[in-house]
Amino acid sequence: MTVVVCGVEELPRGSIMTVMNGDTPVVVARTGAGEYHAVRGWCAHQGAMLGGGRLTWLTCEDARGGYALSRAGEILRCPWHSFEYDVTTGRCVTDPKLRLRTYPVRVEDGNVLLDVPDAT
């Protein structure tokens, strides 16, 4: 089933929007690079609603031993315990056993479209 989420102008870079598929929340994200991704909206850790979280980045070491930021707007941080998920894959950044279901997203005629299973 295809769901119209919003117009592209309604979801700025680095932001998220939650849509419901029956009783299941789905978080649609637009990364800092402008790509669209969607993940199931419950944290795999303890079930928090990820729509209350925010997109962030990874902090890594740079060549001089300092800090550098990477993957801006690709990491979804849970509002409860700060578990972080890669919206491009659904994988948890810190615990490889945890993962979110991902859903296909595309843009057509100025609209963000989400492909989800029929709600039962």
Rosetta blueprint (number, residue, H / E / L):
1 M L
2 T E
3 V E
4 V E
5 V E
6 C E
7 G E
8 V H
9 E H
10 E H
11 L L
12 P L
13 R L
14 G L
15 S E
16 I E
17 M E
18 T E
19 V E
20 M E
21 N E
22 G L
23 D L
24 T E
25 P E
26 V E
27 V E
28 V E
29 A E
30 R E
31 T L
32 G L
33 A L
34 G L
35 E L
36 Y E
37 H E
38 A E
39 V E
40 R E
41 G L
42 W E
43 C L
44 A L
45 H L
46 Q L
47 G L
48 A L
49 M E
50 L H
51 G H
52 G H
53 G L
54 R E
55 L E
56 T E
57 W E
58 L E
59 T E
60 C E
61 E E
62 D L
63 A L
64 R L
65 G L
66 G L
67 Y E
68 A E
69 L E
70 S E
71 R E
72 A E
73 G E
74 E E
75 I E
76 L E
77 R E
78 C L
79 P L
80 W L
81 H L
82 S L
83 F L
84 E E
85 Y E
86 D E
87 V L
88 T L
89 T L
90 G L
91 R E
92 C E
93 V L
94 T L
95 D L
96 P L
97 K L
98 L L
99 R E
100 L L
101 R L
102 T E
103 Y E
104 P L
105 V E
106 R E
107 V E
108 E E
109 D L
110 G L
111 N E
112 V E
113 L E
114 L E
115 D E
116 V L
117 P L
118 D L
119 A L
120 T L
